Each structure stands twice: as C-alpha cells, then as structure tokens.
Amino acid sequence: MDSVKLSTVTPRKSRLARTLAKVLHVRAAASAGVSPDDDIHKEKSHQDRLKIATKFAGEDDKARVNREAFMAKLFASLSSIKASYAQLQYAQSPYDADGIQSADQMIVSELKNLSELKQCYLKKELNESSPETTLLLSERQEQSSLVKTYEITTKKLDSQLKLKESEIVFLKEKLAEANSDNKLLEKRLNSSGQLGFPDNTQLSGLRPSHFTAFHRQAVKSVRSFVRLLIDEMESEDWDVFAAATSIQPGVSFWKPNHVCFAFESFVCNEMFDGLDQTESSPEKGDRRRVFFNKFMELKSIRPADYLAWKPKSKFAAFCRAKYLRVVHPKMEASFFGDLNQRNLVSSGELPETPFFTAFVEMARRVWLLRCLAFSLDVEASVFQVSRGSRFSEVYMESLSDEAFDAAAPGTEPLVAFTVVPGFRIGKFVVQSQVYLS
C-alpha cells in the first residue's frame, strides 16, 4: 500500500496514523501465520476464531460464544478501518475532499468502537443478548470491508493502467513525429543529391562497412520504386497477385501484402545482374582509383543533373539498359497509354518524366554500389540463394519469419526465392534477403 507523505497530512491526521499503526500491529499479531497479499491480510475464518475461543479452558458454552462474538466484532472493526484507510489514501491523489472526509469519519468512528470494545473487555462485559446474530453481522461487516478494499485496489490499478495507456499514446505520437522528421530529412537529403558520405573520404579509408551502408540505401530505393510500380498497377486495375505469381510461380505467400517481395525480387535480379562484372581495365590499383572517382563524382549530384551533364556516360548507358529490362512494354503502355518513354530510351534519349526520374534515382544507388564495390581493396561478388535451400543465418536474412513458426520441430524452413542478392566482400558477407516457404 502506498505511503502518505507526512508533509501533506495535518497534525491531527498524523496522530490518527500513529493510532492506526498500533491497531494494525495488534491485528497482525492476532493474525500470525497468514501471509499478506497485496497489503491485504486474509481474515480469520469462523472456525479459526472458534479455535481461539476454545483455548480459554474452564469457560461454559455461553461464555465461549460471547467471547467469539466479541472477537468477531473486533476483527470486523479492524477490517473497516483498513478499508477506510485504503479509501483515505486513494482519495489523496487525485485530491477528493469528500472522499477524504468520509474515510476520516469512518476511521474515527471505528476507533471509538475499538475503544469501547477495549473497555468492555477490561471490565469483562462480554455478554451479548444474541451472540449468534452478532457473529453473522460481524462476519457480514468484515466481508463487506474486504470487498471494499479490493474495489479500491481495483480502482487504483485502473488509474495506473489509464496512466500507462496515456503514456503509450504520447510515446506513439512522439515516435510518429520522429518518423515524420526522419522522412523529411531523408527527402531533403535525396533532393540535394547527398548520400551521407563525407566528401573528405579517401580511397585508403574505404571499409566494407561503407559498402554495407550503401547496400541498405540501394535496397531501400528498390523498395520505393517497387511501391511506385504496385501503385501504378492498382490504379490500372491490374491483378497484382496474378502478376506476382507469374514472377514467382508456385509460391504461397504468408500474407497478402507479401506479394511485393516477388516484384522486389524481379527488380533486384535485373538491377544487380552483372554488378560484380567489369570490362577490361588497368591494374587493380588504378581500377580502384577510377571507380572511386566515379563514385565521388556521382554521389554529390542529382542524377537528372548528371545525366544532362554527361548523357553519353556509362551511368547513362546503365540507366537506359536497365530501364528496358525492368519496365516491360505492356506495362509502360498500360501505365501511360503509349511507348513514348521506351522509344526515347531506345534511341539514346533520357525522358524527363516523374516515373523515369524515380527509376533513375534507384539506378543511381545501384550504380554507386557497383562503383564502391570496385573501389575496395578486396574482391566483391554477388550471390543468390537457390530455391529449396535450407535457411542459413550466416548467408541469409529472412523476410518471412512466419515460416519459422510453421516449421516442424527440429527443421529449418526452405528458401522460396531470393528477394535481394547477397554480397561477398573478401571474407565479409552481406546477407541475401530471402522469402521462406
């Protein structure tokens, strides 16, 4: 039970608390052997009191019954004090003047009753006109006080629960606000062309951790483009599920929204294909410098500006080739009503449409990842996981943890398809992201 601060209690209430502590001490001594449960002591049963009464040898039946009735009144009064004290504490916060006054009056009344019982005991005036009725009434009063104490405890717990729920709502709002701020910062970062890579980074300072960071950005850009594709499909009333199963036939998706992973697997397969291959080039040291310079040149400029500056660059050729592989003619015709963008790309031009701009932003992240891979002083290679392979935490990251719950004890789920290829950077491994069946 929560303690009451002394500074908030009047001198009269301090004396009352000390008196109550003495009374509760007497009650605890009489209830020895009963364990506390949330500061509420279990009351002696009718049989327990009868056993205590029978300890007084030499008494006749009437005297024993009178003593039992007396003890029942004593325990009932103590229970009422405990219930009133619980109400007094509950009314402290939030402050309830009427509740405090009511509890205070009840405590004073019961203390007076205890004082009268004490005088009766000292004077041996324990006779009752109807001890059986007194027993029943006392039992009823005691049970009523116990119920009241539990009700107050329940109210207190309800108040604490509401407080916690309010804190949860507040924290969720703060989280949403933080996520919104992060998205805004990311949008500003993307629009500025910067990718969070220090301009003073030297070739000798490149580490696999740099590659890992850019790999996350590349995967994130692929997912953004896939969301755009799915939105376009839905706006044109495509059967998105049928399109997904045509990419990954025979796969049962754990959730309806998991069909996006099929499209991600297709886009990643096309965009990352040949990423670890390069044309014949100078010695390794010179090759590293060439690709690092390309990386530093492209990372700090918007892709549209770079393509306008260098329309015949290898990056421009990469964008054109990958666009023709990723965006099917039927898809483009369905989205835009014609093949104008495709025709421009095929003729060596670069359309300035929102859709192509989104594609080029994704292509830039993948191209930068390629440049960074060839800038490292260790060999980089791409790998995919075959369908039916057993899941390995070393080489794979699961995108469908539901498969682990459904797997039989002692077995590992199997790979349905690779969503994002993995990379080997020397002895360092960037896990492949897989969908499990």
Stockholm file with secondary structure:
# STOCKHOLM 1.0

chainA/1-437         MDSVKLSTVTPRKSRLARTLAKVLHVRAAASAGVSPDDDIHKEKSHQDRLKIATKFAGEDDKARVNREAFMAKLFASLSSIKASYAQLQYAQSPYDADGIQSADQMIVSELKNLSELKQCYLKKELNESSPETTLLLSERQEQSSLVKTYEITTKKLDSQLKLKESEIVFLKEKLAEANSDNKLLEKRLNSSGQLGFPDNTQLSGLRPSHFTAFHRQAVKSVRSFVRLLIDEMESEDWDVFAAATSIQPGVSFWKPNHVCFAFESFVCNEMFDGLDQTESSPEKGDRRRVFFNKFMELKSIRPADYLAWKPKSKFAAFCRAKYLRVVHPKMEASFFGDLNQRNLVSSGELPETPFFTAFVEMARRVWLLRCLAFSLDVEASVFQVSRGSRFSEVYMESLSDEAFDAAAPGTEPLVAFTVVPGFRIGKFVVQSQVYLS
#=GR chainA/1-437 SS CCCCCGGGSCHHHHHHHHHHHHHHHHHHHHTTTCCEETTEECCCCHHHHHHHHTTSTTCCHHHHHHHHHHHHHHHHHHHHHHHHHHHHHHTTTTTCHHHHHHHHHHHHHHHHHHHHHHHHHHTTCCCCSCHHHHHHHHHHHHHHHHHHHHHHHHHHHHHHHHHHHHHHHHHHHHHHHHHHHHHHHHHHHHHHTCCSCCTTCCGGGCCHHHHHHHHHHHHHHHHHHHHHHHHHHHHTTCCHHHHHHHHSTTCCCSSGGGGHHHHHHHHHHHHHTTTTCCCCCSCHHHHHHHHHHHHHHHHTSCHHHHHHHCTTSHHHHHHHHHHHHHSCHHHHHHHHSSCHHHHHHHTTCCCCCHHHHHHHHHHHHHHHHHHHHHHSSSCEEEECCCTTCBCCTTTEEESCTHHHHHSCTTCCCBEEEEEECEEEETTEEECEEEEEC
#=GC SS_cons         CCCCCGGGSCHHHHHHHHHHHHHHHHHHHHTTTCCEETTEECCCCHHHHHHHHTTSTTCCHHHHHHHHHHHHHHHHHHHHHHHHHHHHHHTTTTTCHHHHHHHHHHHHHHHHHHHHHHHHHHTTCCCCSCHHHHHHHHHHHHHHHHHHHHHHHHHHHHHHHHHHHHHHHHHHHHHHHHHHHHHHHHHHHHHHTCCSCCTTCCGGGCCHHHHHHHHHHHHHHHHHHHHHHHHHHHHTTCCHHHHHHHHSTTCCCSSGGGGHHHHHHHHHHHHHTTTTCCCCCSCHHHHHHHHHHHHHHHHTSCHHHHHHHCTTSHHHHHHHHHHHHHSCHHHHHHHHSSCHHHHHHHTTCCCCCHHHHHHHHHHHHHHHHHHHHHHSSSCEEEECCCTTCBCCTTTEEESCTHHHHHSCTTCCCBEEEEEECEEEETTEEECEEEEEC
//
